[in-house]
Amino acid sequence: MIDSPANIEKASGRLGVLMPGLGAVSTTFIAGTIAIRKGISEPIGSLTQMGSLRLGKRTEKREVDIKDFVPLANLDDLVFGGWDIFKDNCYDAAVKAGVIEVSLLDQIKPELSSIKPMKAVFDKKFVKKLDGTHVKPTMGHRERIEALRQDMRAFKKENNVTRMVMIWCGSTEVYQEPKGSVYESLDSFEKALDSDDSSIAPSVLYAYAAMMEGVPYANGAPNLSVDFPAMYSCLLYTSPSP
């Protein structure tokens, strides 16, 4: 039973949505959002846009739309960006993905074409079937993390966004378990970053960079990413005080 919304600060200002991987998943999300904003499509299947909540007892018959009850960002306030190992803008990537009809994509082509990927952090050994060239120069872990943080800062400034989130939408990396001391504590993980430990995957670097920038991170694939003790400690370390 829900009686009142959680004590969450009201969403205000533009929200930057940054996605590592501007492929089938992310371009479908972006294209769908733009089509809804333009009145071309309906948000079918969207819990936040079409779902409802029951308030009080069932016999009271009180229901409200989630989007009117929970302080969520308005779709008009979302600004999309991301990284990819291929140079394709979101229109070209969406056409190649083949998820949405081209006839619909053509109606929002200017908006999609304007979204171009930043160079990605990539390591072929973790995604062996892909081989893109739109990648950052070979660098150590710390340099790659700093490059991603610079990308986030630049995106925030250039797009006049007040808040950002990062959602991993890239390919699933080679399966890993957080074995060994590298992943057990923040101290050991930091040392592994300093020594460019080869077991640390790109998704982990993206997640770490996001947390260092105070940007919430969501993992959209079964990667190791944030699912190990050292990263839990990192999250606690970087989270603002209540």
C-alpha positions, 0 to 999 in steps of 0.5 A: 500500500502506498500513501505518499511519494518517497522523500525525493527531490523534485526533478528539475532542469535538463537530464543528460542520458549518457549511454555506452553503446549507441546500437540497437537498444539505445537507438530504439530508446532514443527514437521512441522517446523522440517519437513520443515527444513529437506526438508520432507514437504512444509510450506503449509498454512504458511503466513510468508513462502509462503505469498507475499506482493504487493509493490507500486501500483497494476499496478506496479505488484511488489510482494515480499515474506514476508520472504524476505521483513520482518526481520523474524527469519529463520526457521533454527534458531528456538529452541523449548522448553516448559512446560507440566504437562505430562512427554512425550517428543515431539515425544510421545506427537505428536503420542498421539495427532494423528494430524500428521501421525506416518510415518512422525513423525518417520522420525524426531523422534530423533529431537522430542524426544530430546525436553522434557518438563520442569515441569509446573505451574498448578492449576487443578481448572482452567483446571478441566479435566486434572490431570498431575503430571509433575508439580512444587511443590505447591508454592506461586505465587511469587515463581512460577514466579521466577521458570519460570524465572529461567527456561527461563534463563537456557534454554537461556544459555543451548541452546545458544539462543540470543532471546526468545518468549513465546507462550501459547499453553496449554489448555483453562482455566476456563473462567474469567473476570477481575473483581474487583480491583485485575486486575485494576492497576499494584499496586493492581495486585502486591499485589494480587501476594504477597497474593497468590490471588486464582483468578490468573490463571497459564497463568497469571503467565506465561505471567507475568514471560515472561514480567519480563524477557523481553520475548514477550508473545503471548496468543494462547487460550481464557484465561485471560492471559494478557487481563486486565489493570494491565498487560497492565501497566506491559507491558509498565513498562517492555518494553525497551525504543525506 
